Amino acid sequence: MFDLGIKNGNVFSGKDNLGKTNIYVNNGKIVKISKENLEVRQEIDAKDMFVMPGLIDSHIHLSGIKGGSLLKIMFEKPEYRILRASKWLEKLLLAGFTTVRDCGDPISISLAKGVKDGIIIGPNIIAAGRPITQTFGHGEISHDIPLEFSEVLGFSEICDGVESCIHSARKVLREGSDFIKIFATGGVLSQRDRPENPQLTYEEIKSIVNEAEKIGTYVAAHAHGDKGARIAIEAGIKTLEHGTMLKDDTMKLMIEKDVSLTPTLTIQEVIYKYGKQIGVDEWGLEKITEVRNSISSVVKKAKEYGIRIITGTDLGFETGLSDIDIGKNWVELTLLVERGGLTPKEALQAATYNSALSLRINSGLIDTDRNADIIIIDGDPEENISDIAKIDHVIKNGNIIVEKGKIINYS
Ligand SMILES: [Zn+2]
């Protein structure tokens, strides 16, 4: 007898379509995939539905702020931000996300623990905690406030020089980071640096990578410009975030070094289309067009080269918009198809198997011994990617959390 059976669905494994089959779950794990109709304690009839692994957002910021000005991260009370972010976690579950990777926010470590300990509900969270930046780096956000304020406000950990970077890496790991996030170039939403400027040196990044690897984890690098991206890849980072200006040689190096790409099309789209309306700081509006335009061809090339592409929205604030907001994070999949030239199947792979592989987690695939993180969709996103929004059931660790689009299990 099995705990749960999901029967008669059209099953996409995370890699391929398995056709109409049944999935059996015991103790939170998938234990059998079979066309046989076996006895179960709890059954979901998924006839005419699409069954697939739970979605993964590999780049989010659980900052809990409203509106597009990142400065609120530093000037709004963390306690209040946590309350808002915990509401986001419910929205993410309803949107079919069973795992998210927070790519930098101090509060994400407590949120991750809260979910793990069953205090709040939400997707599993893999948390970077505080990201690492150089002085006058992207992670400072504002470059006009006195440097001491940046240090005290503590959004990022600031390091300069190898010794200092080793210390910073050890500090954030001690704080509970699951992996280390660094800023290897300037960015859009930071005040006075440029996306094409490299940040941190090869030696600095290498020293951070060493510290991460010593405890069995890895480094994710924010990089827009090709030069900074290349330095980070050579220094051993494992996921490249944004990659908006990558050149051919660097992409080839990514294949050689097994580095994944998170194109984060969602954030670029939201700032490009609605930046002013949602209060993005002036400097962000000035820099967005270039990166938003170049990423489209980078994704197409990355696909051609066979780089592992993964889904990350980079949403870090509530927009209040009807089409792109927290809880609509599947928009990244539709953008990968519309702007990046992926097929719907490739977008589904990016959000499941590819992301799980890059994040080193045991989900993202319908296979025996994998975590039973499964979603059921009232549509066929392999045919029409926008059907990904039609989430009917969400199963996390073998428990039914969402049924007919409503949360039914808060325990
Ligand atoms: Zn980000």
Residues whose N, C-alpha, C, O or C-beta is under 5 A from the ligand:
A	BS01	ZN	C103 D314
